Amino acid sequence: MSDAQLARLPPLNTLRCFVLAAEHLSFKIAAETLFVTQAAVSHQIRSLEEHLGVKLFERRNREVRLTPEGHALLPYVKEAFSSLSTGFSRLRADLNPDRLKVSVIPSFASAWLAPRLGSFRQRQPEYRVVLNPTHKVDTFDGETDVALRFGSGRYPGLVSEWLMHDTLMAVCVPDMLPPEGATLDWLRTVDLVEDLDYEPEPWGRWIRQQEHPWEGFNVAMTIEDSRMLIDITLAGGFVGLARKSLVQSHIVSGRLVKVFPFELPMAFSYYLVAPERYLKRPKVAAFRKWLIHEMQTTFLPEMWDFHGT
């Protein structure tokens, strides 16, 4: 359809009034259906007649009838509205019901989610999982089904379901610890590594939270990658300040040890994020249920407090 043809089309509201009035042969019923006054419907139809240059209804005292021109126009307008409805439905529909695309921050993807997706596949073999590790907050343009984000939870236009807290904890390989146990004085003698991905000056805040002066501690390496911090700490020679959610499996396996009992609460939390209508998709609902179950069985109770399953 050309721009000129589009410009000549009558306003959509006039066509809606015409279809309803023609189907019921009643301006009153059309007005009740559209929650407007009968006078408003009459005005819209008169506007349509003027636009087309033909009379569409014969108006009588208590009834209206379609003119031959009205009869001729009605099926085309109904077909146009049907096509619009089909187009809107397809826009809202899931075009890939057997594929689940999950957008997730890279650190959580590699340290926790990816190793467990086999469990999801065993439970839901009908879905092919596509994992997209990215820091980008998804716009949900038709590809991504659900996102796992670590942030404030404020994502305009999207439903953001709080999942889990996180903290920063000091960790190192077991053979770094002194026989008499770790102290803050000992911590001054070793190299520290910190991650600035989500928290400013994490080691400084961690130490000051314990009412201890910051002077004398040596942050020998600063990075902006939570996964790399864990790799550096696992290699030995550094005490790392790592996210609990990412190092818990290494502590359970014995590859890393928690150096001090104190944990620094983080400002951000984990959220499941998606448009509201996406959450009703069977594949997204199945993933959400599996995710919550896995988190409940993996992480310590103080890290999560789910709002329903």
VEXNU-412436 format. One record per residue: residue number from 0; x, z negated, y negated of N, C-alpha, C in turn. Coordinates in pm, whole numbers. Example, Ala and Ser with C-alpha at 12.3 -4.5 7.8 and 13.67 -1.06 7.14 Angstrom:
BEGIN
PT,k,nX,nZ,nY,caX,caZ,caY,cX,cZ,cY
PT,0,1319,-780,569,1230,-780,450,1320,-780,330
PT,1,1285,-708,225,1367,-714,106,1290,-787,-3
END
This chain:
BEGIN
PT,k,nX,nZ,nY,caX,caZ,caY,cX,cZ,cY
PT,0,85,0,120,0,0,0,88,0,-124
PT,1,59,85,-218,139,97,-338,107,-14,-437
PT,2,196,-32,-536,174,-132,-639,45,-101,-717
PT,3,23,27,-739,-98,66,-814,-225,32,-738
PT,4,-222,53,-606,-340,19,-524,-363,-132,-523
PT,5,-255,-209,-514,-268,-355,-517,-326,-401,-649
PT,6,-283,-338,-756,-330,-378,-889,-479,-351,-906
PT,7,-532,-254,-832,-675,-219,-846,-765,-305,-758
PT,8,-708,-385,-668,-790,-469,-581,-859,-578,-661
PT,9,-983,-614,-626,-1054,-721,-697,-995,-857,-661
PT,10,-1019,-960,-742,-969,-1095,-712,-1022,-1146,-577
PT,11,-937,-1223,-508,-971,-1270,-374,-1095,-1359,-375
PT,12,-1110,-1442,-478,-1226,-1532,-483,-1358,-1456,-487
PT,13,-1359,-1342,-555,-1483,-1265,-561,-1519,-1210,-424
PT,14,-1418,-1173,-345,-1444,-1120,-211,-1490,-1231,-117
PT,15,-1435,-1351,-133,-1480,-1464,-48,-1628,-1492,-75
PT,16,-1666,-1495,-201,-1807,-1518,-234,-1895,-1407,-179
PT,17,-1849,-1284,-189,-1927,-1171,-139,-1951,-1182,11
PT,18,-1847,-1211,89,-1862,-1218,235,-1961,-1328,274
PT,19,-1946,-1446,216,-2034,-1557,252,-2179,-1528,211
PT,20,-2196,-1477,91,-2332,-1447,46,-2394,-1335,128
PT,21,-2315,-1235,169,-2366,-1124,248,-2401,-1167,389
PT,22,-2319,-1255,448,-2346,-1300,585,-2471,-1385,592
PT,23,-2493,-1468,491,-2608,-1560,493,-2726,-1507,410
PT,24,-2701,-1398,336,-2801,-1346,242,-2855,-1459,154
PT,25,-2758,-1538,104,-2795,-1654,23,-2678,-1694,-66
PT,26,-2700,-1692,-196,-2599,-1741,-289,-2587,-1894,-277
PT,27,-2698,-1958,-245,-2698,-2104,-234,-2608,-2151,-120
PT,28,-2625,-2088,-1,-2543,-2129,114,-2395,-2097,88
PT,29,-2368,-1984,24,-2230,-1950,-11,-2170,-2056,-102
PT,30,-2250,-2102,-199,-2202,-2204,-293,-2174,-2335,-221
PT,31,-2264,-2375,-130,-2244,-2500,-54,-2120,-2491,34
PT,32,-2096,-2374,93,-1979,-2357,180,-1850,-2367,101
PT,33,-1850,-2316,-21,-1730,-2314,-104,-1719,-2437,-195
PT,34,-1818,-2526,-190,-1820,-2646,-273,-1815,-2611,-422
PT,35,-1895,-2510,-460,-1909,-2473,-601,-2057,-2462,-630
PT,36,-2090,-2433,-756,-2231,-2419,-792,-2281,-2279,-758
PT,37,-2412,-2268,-745,-2473,-2137,-717,-2446,-2042,-834
PT,38,-2442,-2096,-953,-2414,-2012,-1071,-2272,-1954,-1064
PT,39,-2178,-2035,-1010,-2039,-1987,-998,-2031,-1872,-900
PT,40,-2105,-1881,-788,-2107,-1772,-690,-2168,-1648,-753
PT,41,-2277,-1666,-823,-2343,-1552,-888,-2249,-1484,-987
PT,42,-2172,-1565,-1060,-2078,-1510,-1158,-1966,-1432,-1088
PT,43,-1915,-1483,-975,-1808,-1415,-903,-1856,-1280,-848
PT,44,-1976,-1278,-794,-2029,-1153,-737,-2057,-1051,-847
PT,45,-2109,-1097,-961,-2131,-1006,-1074,-1997,-949,-1122
PT,46,-1893,-1033,-1120,-1760,-987,-1159,-1709,-881,-1062
PT,47,-1737,-901,-931,-1695,-803,-830,-1770,-671,-850
PT,48,-1898,-679,-876,-1978,-558,-898,-1927,-480,-1019
PT,49,-1892,-552,-1124,-1839,-486,-1243,-1704,-422,-1215
PT,50,-1624,-491,-1133,-1491,-438,-1098,-1504,-309,-1018
PT,51,-1600,-306,-925,-1618,-190,-838,-1705,-82,-900
PT,52,-1785,-122,-996,-1873,-25,-1060,-1995,10,-976
PT,53,-2033,-79,-883,-2152,-58,-799,-2227,-190,-786
PT,54,-2357,-177,-752,-2438,-297,-727,-2432,-329,-579
PT,55,-2400,-455,-545,-2384,-495,-405,-2506,-569,-350
PT,56,-2583,-633,-437,-2700,-710,-393,-2822,-671,-476
PT,57,-2937,-672,-408,-3066,-667,-477,-3114,-810,-491
PT,58,-3129,-856,-612,-3168,-994,-639,-3318,-1003,-655
PT,59,-3380,-1089,-575,-3523,-1112,-585,-3547,-1259,-619
PT,60,-3673,-1298,-625,-3703,-1435,-669,-3634,-1541,-584
PT,61,-3653,-1534,-453,-3599,-1639,-367,-3504,-1588,-261
PT,62,-3463,-1463,-275,-3373,-1407,-175,-3290,-1295,-236
PT,63,-3185,-1262,-162,-3103,-1147,-203,-3087,-1056,-81
PT,64,-3072,-929,-106,-3051,-831,1,-2931,-745,-36
PT,65,-2862,-699,66,-2750,-609,42,-2800,-469,7
PT,66,-2735,-410,-89,-2760,-270,-119,-2687,-184,-15
PT,67,-2714,-55,-7,-2636,31,85,-2486,22,60
PT,68,-2449,9,-67,-2307,-6,-99,-2252,-138,-46
PT,69,-2333,-245,-55,-2291,-374,-1,-2273,-370,149
PT,70,-2370,-304,217,-2360,-286,363,-2233,-210,401
PT,71,-2200,-110,324,-2083,-29,355,-1953,-106,333
PT,72,-1952,-191,231,-1829,-266,199,-1803,-382,294
PT,73,-1908,-449,341,-1894,-575,414,-1798,-568,533
PT,74,-1808,-472,626,-1717,-475,741,-1569,-462,703
PT,75,-1539,-391,595,-1399,-376,554,-1343,-508,498
PT,76,-1427,-578,422,-1382,-705,365,-1364,-809,476
PT,77,-1460,-811,572,-1447,-904,684,-1322,-876,766
PT,78,-1293,-748,787,-1172,-711,863,-1046,-754,787
PT,79,-1048,-741,655,-932,-781,575,-908,-932,585
PT,80,-1017,-1011,576,-1002,-1156,589,-957,-1194,729
PT,81,-1005,-1123,831,-961,-1150,968,-812,-1124,984
PT,82,-763,-1015,923,-620,-985,930,-538,-1091,858
PT,83,-588,-1137,743,-517,-1244,672,-510,-1371,756
PT,84,-622,-1406,819,-626,-1526,902,-528,-1516,1018
PT,85,-521,-1397,1080,-426,-1376,1190,-283,-1389,1140
PT,86,-256,-1334,1024,-121,-1343,968,-81,-1486,938
PT,87,-174,-1564,880,-143,-1704,850,-123,-1784,978
PT,88,-202,-1756,1081,-188,-1826,1208,-52,-1796,1273
PT,89,-11,-1670,1266,119,-1634,1323,233,-1701,1246
PT,90,213,-1717,1116,315,-1782,1034,333,-1927,1077
PT,91,223,-1993,1111,229,-2133,1152,268,-2149,1298
PT,92,254,-2045,1377,276,-2055,1521,424,-2066,1554
PT,93,452,-2118,1671,588,-2125,1723,619,-1992,1790
PT,94,708,-1916,1730,739,-1783,1783,831,-1790,1904
PT,95,893,-1905,1927,984,-1922,2042,949,-2052,2114
PT,96,834,-2058,2182,790,-2184,2243,880,-2235,2355
PT,97,964,-2149,2412,1051,-2192,2522,1192,-2226,2477
PT,98,1218,-2211,2347,1351,-2239,2293,1343,-2355,2195
PT,99,1433,-2453,2212,1439,-2569,2122,1571,-2565,2047
PT,100,1565,-2540,1917,1686,-2538,1835,1696,-2668,1757
PT,101,1807,-2741,1781,1828,-2872,1719,1944,-2862,1621
PT,102,1917,-2893,1496,2021,-2903,1395,2067,-3048,1389
PT,103,2199,-3072,1396,2249,-3209,1405,2387,-3217,1341
PT,104,2417,-3330,1279,2549,-3346,1219,2655,-3336,1329
PT,105,2769,-3268,1304,2868,-3241,1408,2921,-3365,1479
PT,106,2946,-3473,1405,3004,-3592,1468,2912,-3649,1574
PT,107,2783,-3661,1543,2687,-3715,1639,2662,-3617,1753
PT,108,2669,-3488,1721,2650,-3386,1825,2756,-3397,1933
PT,109,2883,-3407,1893,2991,-3407,1992,3009,-3543,2058
PT,110,2991,-3651,1982,3020,-3784,2036,2905,-3841,2119
PT,111,2782,-3798,2093,2670,-3860,2163,2569,-3761,2220
PT,112,2520,-3668,2136,2407,-3585,2179,2445,-3484,2287
PT,113,2549,-3404,2261,2584,-3296,2354,2608,-3344,2497
PT,114,2683,-3456,2517,2705,-3501,2655,2577,-3544,2728
PT,115,2469,-3566,2655,2346,-3615,2717,2238,-3509,2730
PT,116,2261,-3391,2677,2156,-3290,2680,2124,-3242,2821
PT,117,2217,-3262,2914,2187,-3230,3054,2071,-3312,3106
PT,118,2061,-3437,3059,1950,-3523,3098,1818,-3468,3046
PT,119,1820,-3417,2922,1697,-3358,2867,1657,-3235,2948
PT,120,1755,-3153,2984,1726,-3032,3062,1668,-3067,3199
PT,121,1716,-3175,3259,1661,-3216,3388,1515,-3257,3375
PT,122,1482,-3321,3265,1344,-3364,3243,1255,-3248,3197
PT,123,1312,-3158,3116,1233,-3050,3057,1303,-2916,3081
PT,124,1309,-2869,3205,1383,-2745,3235,1320,-2621,3175
PT,125,1197,-2633,3126,1129,-2516,3070,1181,-2479,2931
PT,126,1262,-2566,2870,1311,-2539,2735,1460,-2507,2737
PT,127,1494,-2398,2669,1635,-2363,2650,1680,-2425,2519
PT,128,1784,-2506,2526,1829,-2581,2409,1937,-2502,2334
PT,129,1919,-2491,2204,2020,-2432,2116,2065,-2541,2019
PT,130,2193,-2578,2028,2247,-2686,1945,2321,-2626,1827
PT,131,2285,-2670,1707,2348,-2620,1585,2415,-2736,1512
PT,132,2545,-2762,1539,2616,-2870,1468,2647,-2827,1325
PT,133,2589,-2896,1229,2608,-2858,1089,2580,-2976,998
PT,134,2650,-2978,885,2622,-3078,783,2510,-3033,689
PT,135,2473,-2907,698,2372,-2852,608,2234,-2907,642
PT,136,2163,-2950,540,2026,-2996,559,1938,-2872,576
PT,137,1872,-2862,689,1801,-2740,724,1680,-2716,636
PT,138,1654,-2588,610,1535,-2549,534,1418,-2513,625
PT,139,1440,-2513,757,1335,-2482,854,1268,-2350,820
PT,140,1349,-2245,821,1302,-2112,785,1247,-2034,903
PT,141,1221,-2101,1013,1166,-2035,1130,1256,-2041,1252
PT,142,1381,-2080,1235,1475,-2088,1346,1484,-2230,1402
PT,143,1514,-2327,1316,1532,-2465,1360,1398,-2531,1389
PT,144,1395,-2609,1498,1272,-2681,1535,1274,-2826,1490
PT,145,1392,-2890,1495,1402,-3030,1460,1546,-3059,1421
PT,146,1566,-3157,1333,1700,-3191,1287,1726,-3340,1304
PT,147,1851,-3374,1333,1896,-3513,1334,1995,-3529,1221
PT,148,1959,-3611,1125,2043,-3626,1006,2087,-3771,991
PT,149,2200,-3789,924,2252,-3921,891,2255,-3929,740
PT,150,2160,-4004,683,2150,-4006,538,2053,-4109,488
PT,151,1994,-4079,372,1904,-4174,307,1761,-4164,358
PT,152,1729,-4052,426,1593,-4031,475,1504,-3960,377
PT,153,1557,-3925,260,1475,-3856,158,1503,-3706,168
PT,154,1411,-3636,235,1421,-3491,251,1287,-3431,206
PT,155,1277,-3388,79,1149,-3344,23,1083,-3235,107
PT,156,953,-3252,127,875,-3154,201,882,-3168,351
PT,157,958,-3266,400,976,-3283,544,937,-3424,585
PT,158,895,-3439,710,872,-3572,767,1008,-3626,812
PT,159,1038,-3748,773,1166,-3810,806,1139,-3940,881
PT,160,1165,-3941,1010,1138,-4059,1093,1266,-4138,1117
PT,161,1267,-4261,1070,1384,-4347,1086,1409,-4374,1235
PT,162,1536,-4362,1276,1570,-4382,1415,1659,-4504,1438
PT,163,1767,-4516,1358,1867,-4614,1397,1960,-4647,1280
PT,164,1999,-4776,1272,2103,-4818,1179,2239,-4778,1233
PT,165,2342,-4794,1150,2480,-4781,1198,2568,-4874,1117
PT,166,2683,-4908,1174,2781,-4994,1108,2920,-4937,1128
PT,167,3014,-4986,1047,3155,-4951,1064,3226,-5067,1130
PT,168,3303,-5038,1234,3375,-5143,1307,3520,-5102,1326
PT,169,3610,-5201,1323,3753,-5176,1341,3783,-5162,1489
PT,170,3849,-5051,1527,3880,-5025,1668,4024,-4973,1679
PT,171,4080,-4991,1798,4212,-4937,1828,4227,-4927,1979
PT,172,4337,-4865,2024,4362,-4861,2168,4405,-5001,2213
PT,173,4378,-5038,2339,4403,-5176,2384,4548,-5223,2369
PT,174,4645,-5134,2392,4783,-5183,2389,4836,-5206,2248
PT,175,4757,-5177,2144,4800,-5210,2008,4778,-5356,1974
PT,176,4682,-5419,2041,4647,-5557,2006,4761,-5652,2041
PT,177,4794,-5747,1953,4896,-5847,1986,4845,-5943,2092
PT,178,4935,-6000,2173,4891,-6092,2280,4809,-6209,2229
PT,179,4841,-6257,2109,4771,-6374,2055,4638,-6338,1990
PT,180,4605,-6208,1985,4479,-6164,1926,4497,-6115,1784
PT,181,4404,-6038,1739,4413,-5976,1607,4374,-6075,1497
PT,182,4447,-6070,1388,4415,-6145,1267,4427,-6049,1148
PT,183,4374,-6092,1033,4387,-6010,915,4532,-5998,871
PT,184,4612,-6103,894,4755,-6093,863,4821,-5986,950
PT,185,4784,-5981,1078,4837,-5875,1166,4792,-5738,1118
PT,186,4668,-5728,1070,4614,-5600,1025,4697,-5543,910
PT,187,4759,-5633,830,4845,-5586,721,4970,-5515,771
PT,188,5007,-5538,895,5133,-5484,947,5117,-5350,1017
PT,189,4993,-5303,1031,4970,-5179,1106,4914,-5072,1013
PT,190,4919,-4947,1060,4862,-4835,983,4712,-4827,1007
PT,191,4639,-4805,898,4494,-4794,905,4454,-4650,877
PT,192,4346,-4607,939,4290,-4475,911,4141,-4493,879
PT,193,4097,-4422,777,3956,-4434,736,3895,-4296,714
PT,194,3763,-4294,722,3684,-4170,710,3598,-4181,586
PT,195,3613,-4087,494,3534,-4088,371,3412,-3997,379
PT,196,3373,-3962,501,3262,-3868,519,3132,-3921,458
PT,197,3106,-4051,473,2980,-4107,426,2995,-4232,340
PT,198,3111,-4297,344,3128,-4422,272,3253,-4416,184
PT,199,3246,-4460,56,3365,-4466,-28,3447,-4591,3
PT,200,3578,-4577,9,3670,-4689,31,3622,-4782,143
PT,201,3600,-4730,263,3545,-4815,370,3633,-4935,407
PT,202,3765,-4916,420,3850,-5031,456,3848,-5138,347
PT,203,3854,-5095,221,3849,-5193,112,3721,-5274,115
PT,204,3609,-5207,137,3480,-5277,143,3474,-5368,265
PT,205,3524,-5320,379,3520,-5399,503,3597,-5530,485
PT,206,3714,-5523,421,3797,-5642,404,3739,-5734,297
PT,207,3693,-5678,186,3638,-5763,79,3509,-5831,122
PT,208,3432,-5770,212,3311,-5832,262,3341,-5962,337
PT,209,3463,-5976,383,3504,-6099,453,3572,-6197,357
PT,210,3552,-6170,225,3608,-6257,121,3758,-6270,135
PT,211,3821,-6156,159,3966,-6152,174,4021,-6052,74
PT,212,4132,-6083,6,4188,-5988,-91,4236,-5861,-24
PT,213,4222,-5750,-95,4255,-5619,-41,4406,-5590,-42
PT,214,4479,-5657,-126,4621,-5627,-143,4698,-5643,-12
PT,215,4792,-5550,11,4882,-5561,126,4840,-5480,247
PT,216,4722,-5423,247,4678,-5342,361,4718,-5196,339
PT,217,4752,-5127,446,4808,-4994,436,4717,-4889,501
PT,218,4639,-4821,418,4561,-4709,467,4655,-4588,470
PT,219,4711,-4561,586,4813,-4458,600,4753,-4318,610
PT,220,4623,-4309,644,4561,-4178,658,4414,-4186,618
PT,221,4373,-4089,538,4233,-4078,496,4185,-3937,529
PT,222,4071,-3929,594,4015,-3800,632,3866,-3797,596
PT,223,3804,-3682,613,3660,-3669,590,3598,-3604,713
PT,224,3624,-3664,827,3571,-3611,953,3566,-3725,1053
PT,225,3446,-3769,1087,3430,-3884,1177,3485,-3857,1315
PT,226,3472,-3735,1364,3524,-3702,1497,3675,-3709,1500
PT,227,3741,-3658,1393,3886,-3659,1387,3940,-3802,1380
PT,228,3869,-3889,1308,3912,-4029,1301,3917,-4091,1440
PT,229,3816,-4062,1521,3814,-4117,1657,3928,-4059,1739
PT,230,3954,-3929,1727,4064,-3867,1801,4198,-3928,1761
PT,231,4218,-3951,1631,4343,-4011,1583,4357,-4152,1637
PT,232,4249,-4228,1635,4254,-4366,1685,4280,-4369,1835
PT,233,4220,-4278,1909,4243,-4272,2054,4387,-4237,2088
PT,234,4453,-4163,2001,4593,-4124,2026,4689,-4241,2011
PT,235,4644,-4349,1947,4727,-4468,1932,4805,-4468,1802
PT,236,4845,-4591,1761,4925,-4605,1640,4846,-4637,1515
PT,237,4714,-4628,1522,4629,-4656,1407,4515,-4749,1448
PT,238,4470,-4829,1350,4343,-4900,1364,4243,-4823,1278
PT,239,4138,-4775,1342,4039,-4694,1271,3913,-4773,1239
PT,240,3851,-4737,1129,3721,-4795,1093,3617,-4688,1124
PT,241,3550,-4705,1237,3467,-4597,1292,3320,-4638,1299
PT,242,3234,-4537,1301,3091,-4562,1317,3063,-4613,1459
PT,243,2988,-4719,1467,2957,-4781,1595,2888,-4682,1690
PT,244,2799,-4602,1636,2726,-4508,1721,2818,-4409,1789
PT,245,2932,-4379,1728,3022,-4276,1779,3129,-4332,1872
PT,246,3161,-4461,1860,3271,-4517,1941,3222,-4608,2053
PT,247,3092,-4635,2057,3043,-4730,2157,3079,-4688,2299
PT,248,3070,-4558,2330,3102,-4512,2466,3250,-4534,2498
PT,249,3337,-4519,2397,3481,-4541,2419,3510,-4689,2441
PT,250,3433,-4775,2377,3451,-4920,2398,3403,-4960,2537
PT,251,3290,-4904,2578,3238,-4932,2713,3337,-4886,2820
PT,252,3401,-4771,2797,3496,-4718,2897,3631,-4788,2893
PT,253,3657,-4865,2787,3784,-4934,2776,3893,-4857,2705
PT,254,3864,-4736,2661,3965,-4656,2590,3993,-4712,2451
PT,255,3893,-4775,2391,3911,-4842,2263,3859,-4985,2273
PT,256,3909,-5071,2186,3860,-5209,2181,3817,-5240,2038
PT,257,3718,-5326,2027,3673,-5373,1897,3768,-5483,1852
PT,258,3833,-5463,1738,3942,-5551,1695,3889,-5681,1637
PT,259,3781,-5674,1558,3724,-5792,1493,3573,-5793,1515
PT,260,3511,-5910,1516,3366,-5914,1536,3286,-5860,1418
PT,261,3345,-5865,1297,3268,-5825,1178,3244,-5674,1177
PT,262,3120,-5635,1142,3084,-5495,1126,3024,-5475,986
PT,263,3064,-5367,922,3017,-5338,786,2893,-5250,793
PT,264,2778,-5300,747,2656,-5217,748,2675,-5094,659
PT,265,2626,-4979,708,2636,-4856,631,2511,-4834,548
PT,266,2526,-4760,441,2412,-4734,353,2314,-4635,415
PT,267,2364,-4548,506,2282,-4445,566,2235,-4485,705
PT,268,2133,-4415,753,2080,-4434,888,2054,-4297,950
PT,269,2021,-4298,1079,1987,-4175,1150,1837,-4148,1136
PT,270,1804,-4022,1115,1664,-3981,1100,1637,-3856,1181
PT,271,1517,-3849,1236,1465,-3727,1295,1383,-3659,1186
PT,272,1415,-3531,1158,1358,-3463,1042,1297,-3330,1085
PT,273,1177,-3302,1035,1110,-3175,1065,987,-3161,976
PT,274,937,-3040,957,805,-3026,893,699,-3093,981
PT,275,596,-3145,918,495,-3222,992,433,-3140,1105
PT,276,405,-3013,1081,340,-2933,1185,434,-2907,1303
PT,277,567,-2910,1281,661,-2889,1390,658,-3005,1490
PT,278,630,-3125,1439,629,-3243,1526,519,-3235,1631
PT,279,420,-3148,1609,310,-3133,1705,343,-3032,1814
PT,280,454,-2960,1799,493,-2865,1903,533,-2941,2029
PT,281,487,-2895,2147,519,-2967,2271,669,-2988,2292
PT,282,751,-2888,2262,895,-2901,2285,957,-3005,2192
PT,283,910,-3013,2067,963,-3112,1973,917,-3252,2013
PT,284,790,-3264,2054,740,-3394,2099,816,-3442,2222
PT,285,847,-3351,2315,923,-3388,2436,1065,-3431,2399
PT,286,1127,-3360,2306,1263,-3396,2265,1265,-3531,2196
PT,287,1167,-3555,2108,1160,-3683,2037,1145,-3798,2137
PT,288,1057,-3783,2235,1035,-3889,2334,1163,-3915,2414
PT,289,1230,-3807,2456,1355,-3822,2531,1463,-3887,2446
PT,290,1474,-3845,2319,1577,-3898,2229,1561,-4048,2210
PT,291,1440,-4092,2185,1416,-4235,2163,1449,-4314,2289
PT,292,1410,-4263,2405,1442,-4330,2531,1593,-4342,2549
PT,293,1666,-4235,2523,1812,-4237,2539,1876,-4335,2441
PT,294,1828,-4340,2319,1885,-4433,2221,1857,-4577,2260
PT,295,1738,-4602,2311,1703,-4738,2352,1789,-4786,2468
PT,296,1826,-4696,2556,1905,-4735,2673,2055,-4729,2646
PT,297,2096,-4666,2535,2238,-4649,2506,2289,-4749,2404
PT,298,2215,-4768,2297,2264,-4848,2186,2212,-4991,2193
PT,299,2282,-5078,2123,2245,-5218,2121,2115,-5237,2042
PT,300,2034,-5336,2079,1902,-5353,2017,1906,-5364,1865
PT,301,2012,-5427,1808,2014,-5445,1663,2033,-5314,1587
PT,302,2066,-5205,1659,2089,-5079,1592,1960,-5000,1576
PT,303,1857,-5031,1653,1735,-4952,1645,1612,-5042,1644
PT,304,1507,-4986,1591,1378,-5056,1584,1273,-4949,1566
PT,305,1241,-4882,1675,1159,-4761,1667,1015,-4795,1634
PT,306,953,-4699,1568,812,-4713,1528,726,-4632,1624
PT,307,716,-4677,1745,634,-4607,1844,717,-4514,1928
PT,308,666,-4477,2045,734,-4383,2135,645,-4266,2167
END
